[in-house]
Amino acid sequence: MLITLDGDTVYTFSDLEPRDADDFSRYERDGTGVNDDGATKGEPSDLQVTTYIWSFISNETELQLDGDTSKVLINDGTTLKIEGAAVGDLTFHGNDNTLIMTLTFMAQ
């Protein structure tokens, strides 16, 4: 995981709290998916598992997940790397910023 804001790295996997670092996502072939909170949950009341719907679009160059679209950077059968962006006043200073999140998933 890598998150940049206006080109500067602001967050990486190593910045995650231990309770978040063991979370995982599973993309099923039928277009469903599961986010699992892992062994260490943030709050006992947090859901252990949440589900989502996903699909490839544009000849598998984009991935749509619950209505949000990300660019597919790598999809070779063992690695899925996607990148999504948001633009807006993300720092609340009256200027538009660009936030880019890059996520890499590995087959298990």
Contacts in CASP RR format, 6 or more apart in sequence:
PFRMAT RR
TARGET T0000
AUTHOR 0000-0000-0000
METHOD contacts of the structure
MODEL  1
MLITLDGDTVYTFSDLEPRDADDFSRYERDGTGVNDDGATKGEPSDLQVT
TYIWSFISNETELQLDGDTSKVLINDGTTLKIEGAAVGDLTFHGNDNTLI
MTLTFMAQ
1 11 0 8 1.000
1 12 0 8 1.000
1 13 0 8 1.000
1 16 0 8 1.000
1 101 0 8 1.000
1 102 0 8 1.000
1 103 0 8 1.000
1 104 0 8 1.000
2 9 0 8 1.000
2 11 0 8 1.000
2 12 0 8 1.000
2 13 0 8 1.000
2 101 0 8 1.000
2 102 0 8 1.000
3 9 0 8 1.000
3 10 0 8 1.000
3 11 0 8 1.000
3 12 0 8 1.000
3 99 0 8 1.000
3 100 0 8 1.000
3 101 0 8 1.000
3 102 0 8 1.000
4 10 0 8 1.000
4 99 0 8 1.000
4 100 0 8 1.000
5 90 0 8 1.000
5 91 0 8 1.000
5 97 0 8 1.000
5 98 0 8 1.000
5 99 0 8 1.000
6 97 0 8 1.000
6 98 0 8 1.000
7 98 0 8 1.000
7 100 0 8 1.000
13 21 0 8 1.000
17 42 0 8 1.000
18 40 0 8 1.000
19 40 0 8 1.000
19 41 0 8 1.000
19 42 0 8 1.000
20 42 0 8 1.000
22 38 0 8 1.000
22 39 0 8 1.000
22 40 0 8 1.000
23 35 0 8 1.000
23 36 0 8 1.000
23 37 0 8 1.000
23 38 0 8 1.000
24 35 0 8 1.000
24 36 0 8 1.000
24 38 0 8 1.000
25 33 0 8 1.000
25 34 0 8 1.000
25 35 0 8 1.000
25 36 0 8 1.000
25 105 0 8 1.000
26 33 0 8 1.000
26 34 0 8 1.000
26 36 0 8 1.000
27 33 0 8 1.000
27 54 0 8 1.000
27 80 0 8 1.000
27 105 0 8 1.000
28 34 0 8 1.000
31 53 0 8 1.000
31 54 0 8 1.000
31 55 0 8 1.000
32 51 0 8 1.000
32 52 0 8 1.000
32 53 0 8 1.000
32 54 0 8 1.000
33 51 0 8 1.000
33 52 0 8 1.000
33 53 0 8 1.000
33 54 0 8 1.000
34 49 0 8 1.000
34 50 0 8 1.000
34 51 0 8 1.000
34 52 0 8 1.000
35 49 0 8 1.000
35 50 0 8 1.000
35 51 0 8 1.000
35 52 0 8 1.000
36 48 0 8 1.000
36 49 0 8 1.000
37 46 0 8 1.000
37 47 0 8 1.000
37 48 0 8 1.000
37 49 0 8 1.000
38 48 0 8 1.000
41 48 0 8 1.000
52 65 0 8 1.000
52 66 0 8 1.000
53 65 0 8 1.000
53 66 0 8 1.000
54 63 0 8 1.000
54 64 0 8 1.000
54 65 0 8 1.000
54 66 0 8 1.000
55 63 0 8 1.000
55 64 0 8 1.000
56 62 0 8 1.000
56 63 0 8 1.000
56 64 0 8 1.000
56 72 0 8 1.000
56 75 0 8 1.000
57 63 0 8 1.000
57 64 0 8 1.000
57 69 0 8 1.000
60 72 0 8 1.000
60 75 0 8 1.000
61 71 0 8 1.000
61 72 0 8 1.000
62 69 0 8 1.000
62 70 0 8 1.000
62 71 0 8 1.000
62 72 0 8 1.000
63 69 0 8 1.000
63 70 0 8 1.000
63 72 0 8 1.000
63 80 0 8 1.000
63 82 0 8 1.000
64 70 0 8 1.000
68 84 0 8 1.000
69 84 0 8 1.000
70 82 0 8 1.000
70 83 0 8 1.000
70 84 0 8 1.000
70 103 0 8 1.000
71 82 0 8 1.000
71 83 0 8 1.000
71 84 0 8 1.000
72 80 0 8 1.000
72 81 0 8 1.000
72 82 0 8 1.000
73 81 0 8 1.000
73 82 0 8 1.000
73 83 0 8 1.000
73 102 0 8 1.000
74 80 0 8 1.000
74 81 0 8 1.000
74 104 0 8 1.000
75 81 0 8 1.000
77 107 0 8 1.000
78 106 0 8 1.000
78 107 0 8 1.000
79 104 0 8 1.000
79 105 0 8 1.000
79 106 0 8 1.000
79 107 0 8 1.000
80 104 0 8 1.000
80 105 0 8 1.000
81 102 0 8 1.000
81 103 0 8 1.000
81 104 0 8 1.000
81 105 0 8 1.000
82 102 0 8 1.000
82 103 0 8 1.000
82 105 0 8 1.000
83 100 0 8 1.000
83 101 0 8 1.000
83 102 0 8 1.000
83 103 0 8 1.000
84 100 0 8 1.000
84 101 0 8 1.000
84 102 0 8 1.000
85 98 0 8 1.000
85 99 0 8 1.000
85 100 0 8 1.000
85 101 0 8 1.000
86 98 0 8 1.000
86 99 0 8 1.000
87 96 0 8 1.000
87 97 0 8 1.000
87 98 0 8 1.000
87 99 0 8 1.000
88 96 0 8 1.000
88 97 0 8 1.000
88 98 0 8 1.000
89 95 0 8 1.000
89 96 0 8 1.000
89 97 0 8 1.000
90 97 0 8 1.000
90 99 0 8 1.000
91 97 0 8 1.000
END
